[in-house]
Structure formats: structure tokens, C-alpha cells
Amino acid sequence: MGLKALSPLIVFLGLYLISCIIAQDFYAIPISAAFLLASVYAIIICKGDSLEEKISVFSKGAGDKNVLLMIWIFVLAGAFASTAKDIGAIEATVNLALKILPGKLLYAGLFLAACFISMSIGTSVGTIVALVPLAAGIAQEISFGADLASNTAFITGIIVGGSFFGDNLSFISDTTIAATRSQGCSMADKFKVNLRIVGPAALVVTILYVILGFSVAATPEAGPVNWILLIPYVLIIGLALSGLNVTAVLTIGILVNAVLGFISGSLSWSGWLVSIGNGISGMGDLIMVTMLAGGMLEVIRVNGGLDYIVNGLTRRISGKRGAEFSIAGLVSLANLCTANNTIAIITTGQIARDIAERLGIDPRKAASIMDTFSCLVQGFIPYGAQLLMAAGLAGVSSISISGYLYYPFVMGLFAIGAIIFRLPRRYS
């Protein structure tokens, strides 16, 4: 079916972007509305003899185990963020950050913190859950943009960008595991290649944030720090670093918030339950988008959209550069259609390995390309888990955050440069 199979994605992007341009406001148009219309179109063109069969295909994608796990994390993250806010944990953490980070180095400090934490825990989602509420709080104290929404999108973009650094490099990241296993190389060797590509990108972005930090007119004044209320975020980061499952981490965080709220008197039993409910409700749009995206992307897969991409990219390959660009394009487009960088790598891993072996691409370089470009695409698509999570926690549009993702953009430039100029030399 070719392009027809990919058309639901095109319809979604067209509907959303055109609507936002007409409204002259990227915050005004709910992304869920564009997804709903694109999903209806996807069901109409889906393979199947009856409407029931078409809906069944869509529902299979919407109810996929990975989608449901994502939704479960969203629910817990919303409850944690809401209860933490209501006991005063966000305010306390913001005050501490403003005390220890000089105003001029605030942006760079937040970026490096996100890089370190994501590198340590191996997950961009976990990093976003831990740091975006802090970012949203800091946004109220700075004046980067013309309004609070712009400030929030900018600071959130710093955290999301840094989170992809660790997602791409960490030894315990599922993308690293998937990439190395599919290409038959060790994680240590892939790390060495990967770091030589994205390390300079992270350095450039850090310098950029230092420069941008000098535009801060005045250092925001920090209020008193209630050290007890720092426990929820310290605990979340600590448990995540220990390797505990993110759902367990968030559940423990919600319970700790309850204990601190009861002790301090900031929350009653009913207030705690109301706070949990408010947090879950705040994730309602995000949950619907996730399910609609899962269903729509399953229709694209069943209709042959992924196969069309694969065949188109591998039809005429010549030389190592062409092979490396084909691998990059293959995993990028697969990520575009699946909205999950790990699944994109798993889906295309064997094809990429065949290309690499046929044209003499070092498996360490192939694994690095797959991981880097999947993270690049995942960082920009507004319907990806990371941006949806960040948008839900920060209370801004996922599209608006995309405009401030400096690290994925620079990482992409360095990754393309590594292919064009055959870098690193030893592995190219």
C-alpha cells in the first residue's frame, strides 16, 4: 500500500500543524483531537473485510502490553507529582536548586544533572519523572521567554534533552541492550564508539547553556529550604539508581508523600486521595493520546507501512556511507511509526545487521548509529512517551517542548557528521 499505509501519520501531522498555524498558537489545539481524527481515518483505510475487523486491529495496538505499561507509569507519575506538589516538595526542591546553582549556570547545571541521572538509571522516562516537576517550578522563577508557558517549555526541554544522553549511552538502557544484541557487539565497545559521537555534542550543548545563562538578568531569590520535604525526590532518584522497577519506585514515592503530608499536616487522608485523583486526571489527555497513537501505529504496521519503509531504504545501497545512512534512516522511520525507540531497534535490528555485514560496517558503529538515531527521532516526535510524559508533568504542549530540544538536534548533527566524515576513524 506504500504511502497509503503511512498516510494516517501524515494526516495527524498535517491536521495538528495546520490547525496550530491557523490558530497561531501551539498551545491552543489539543493533540488528542488531531490523533482522534487521524485514528478514525486509520480505521477506515485499515485492512479488513468488516468494520469490526478494522476496529479489532486498532484496538490490538491501543491495548498492546507496552502501551498499557506506559499508561500505568503515566498514572503513577501523575499521582506522585500531584501529591509531591501538595505537600510542598516541589517548592522545597526548587529553593535548594536555586541555592546551590549560580543563576548564570542554572541551565547548564540542570542539563548536566539530567545527563548524569539518565546515565545512571538508564531510562529517559525515569529521569523526566524525577526532574520535570523541578523544572516546572524553576520556570516560575526565571524569565527566558515572554511568558510562563515558554519558560516552562524551555526548562523542560533542558531536562528532556539531557535525559536522552543517558538513554543513548547507559549500560542498563534498554536501547543499548537492544542495539548491541541485534548487532552482535559488546556494550563496552558500543559505548566507546557512541561516546566519541555524542560526547562532543553534549559538550557543545553545555557551552550553549552556559552562554544562554549569562542572559539571565538576575539570579532568582531562593526561599527557605524545608529539608524534610526533599525526601520524595531524593528517594525517587535513589531508588531509580538502585535499579528498582519504575512502577515500584513511583508507588513508594506516593506512599512517602502521604506519610510526610500526614506528619506535617499539609494533607489529610481525604486530601491525599483527592491529590492522587487530581494527578491521575491531569494525565487523562496523555493516556488517550497514548492509546490512540498505539492503535494508529498498529494499523500502519498491519497495512505494510513499516515494510514499505524498509524496502525503500534498502533497495539501492552502495558503499559504506550509503549503508550507514540506510541503517540510520531505517531505524528513524521505524521509530516514527512505532513511537518507541527500543521497539524500533528490535524491529529493524536484523535488517540493519544484514546491511552491515554485506557492506563491511563495523557492528559497533552500526549499533551506535541505531541507538543514536532512534533517540534522535524519539526526542522530537510529539507523540513519543518522553515528550508526552514531560508535557503532562509540566502542563505544556509536547510540540512546544520540541522547539527547545537542543541536545537531540546537536546530537543528530554530530551523528550525521560521523557518517559523512567516516568518524570515528577506527570504527569506520
Secondary structure as the mmCIF struct_conf table of DSSP 4:
data_model
#
loop_
_struct_conf.conf_type_id
_struct_conf.id
_struct_conf.beg_label_comp_id
_struct_conf.beg_label_asym_id
_struct_conf.beg_label_seq_id
_struct_conf.end_label_comp_id
_struct_conf.end_label_asym_id
_struct_conf.end_label_seq_id
TURN_TY1_P TURN_TY1_P1 GLY A 2 GLY A 2
HELX_RH_AL_P HELX_RH_AL_P1 LEU A 3 ALA A 23
TURN_TY1_P TURN_TY1_P2 GLN A 24 GLN A 24
TURN_TY1_P TURN_TY1_P3 PHE A 26 ALA A 28
BEND BEND1 ILE A 29 ILE A 29
HELX_RH_AL_P HELX_RH_AL_P2 ILE A 31 ILE A 45
BEND BEND2 CYS A 46 LYS A 47
BEND BEND3 ASP A 49 SER A 50
HELX_RH_AL_P HELX_RH_AL_P3 LEU A 51 ALA A 62
TURN_TY1_P TURN_TY1_P4 GLY A 63 GLY A 63
HELX_RH_AL_P HELX_RH_AL_P4 LYS A 65 ILE A 87
TURN_TY1_P TURN_TY1_P5 GLY A 88 GLY A 88
HELX_RH_AL_P HELX_RH_AL_P5 ALA A 89 ILE A 100
BEND BEND4 LEU A 101 LEU A 101
HELX_RH_3T_P HELX_RH_3T_P1 GLY A 103 LEU A 105
HELX_RH_AL_P HELX_RH_AL_P6 LEU A 106 ILE A 121
HELX_RH_AL_P HELX_RH_AL_P7 SER A 124 ALA A 139
TURN_TY1_P TURN_TY1_P6 GLN A 140 GLU A 141
BEND BEND5 PHE A 144 ASP A 147
HELX_RH_AL_P HELX_RH_AL_P8 LEU A 148 LEU A 169
TURN_TY1_P TURN_TY1_P7 PHE A 171 ILE A 172
HELX_RH_AL_P HELX_RH_AL_P9 ASP A 174 GLN A 183
TURN_TY1_P TURN_TY1_P8 GLY A 184 GLY A 184
HELX_RH_AL_P HELX_RH_AL_P10 MET A 187 GLY A 213
TURN_TY1_P TURN_TY1_P9 PHE A 214 SER A 215
BEND BEND6 ALA A 217 ALA A 218
HELX_LH_PP_P HELX_LH_PP_P1 THR A 219 ALA A 222
HELX_RH_3T_P HELX_RH_3T_P2 TRP A 227 LEU A 230
HELX_RH_AL_P HELX_RH_AL_P11 ILE A 231 LEU A 241
TURN_TY1_P TURN_TY1_P10 SER A 242 GLY A 243
HELX_RH_AL_P HELX_RH_AL_P12 VAL A 246 SER A 264
TURN_TY1_P TURN_TY1_P11 GLY A 265 GLY A 265
BEND BEND7 SER A 266 SER A 266
HELX_RH_AL_P HELX_RH_AL_P13 TRP A 269 GLY A 282
TURN_TY1_P TURN_TY1_P12 MET A 283 MET A 283
HELX_RH_AL_P HELX_RH_AL_P14 GLY A 284 VAL A 302
TURN_TY1_P TURN_TY1_P13 ASN A 303 GLY A 304
HELX_RH_AL_P HELX_RH_AL_P15 GLY A 305 THR A 314
BEND BEND8 ARG A 315 ARG A 316
HELX_RH_AL_P HELX_RH_AL_P16 GLY A 319 THR A 338
BEND BEND9 ALA A 339 ALA A 339
HELX_RH_AL_P HELX_RH_AL_P17 ASN A 341 LEU A 359
TURN_TY1_P TURN_TY1_P14 GLY A 360 GLY A 360
HELX_RH_AL_P HELX_RH_AL_P18 PRO A 363 GLN A 378
TURN_TY1_P TURN_TY1_P15 GLY A 379 PHE A 380
TURN_TY1_P TURN_TY1_P16 PRO A 382 TYR A 383
BEND BEND10 GLY A 384 GLY A 384
HELX_RH_AL_P HELX_RH_AL_P19 ALA A 385 ALA A 394
TURN_TY1_P TURN_TY1_P17 GLY A 395 GLY A 395
BEND BEND11 VAL A 396 VAL A 396
HELX_RH_AL_P HELX_RH_AL_P20 SER A 398 SER A 402
TURN_TY1_P TURN_TY1_P18 GLY A 403 TYR A 404
HELX_RH_AL_P HELX_RH_AL_P21 TYR A 406 ILE A 420
TURN_TY1_P TURN_TY1_P19 PHE A 421 ARG A 422
BEND BEND12 PRO A 424 PRO A 424
HELX_RH_3T_P HELX_RH_3T_P3 ARG A 425 TYR A 427
#
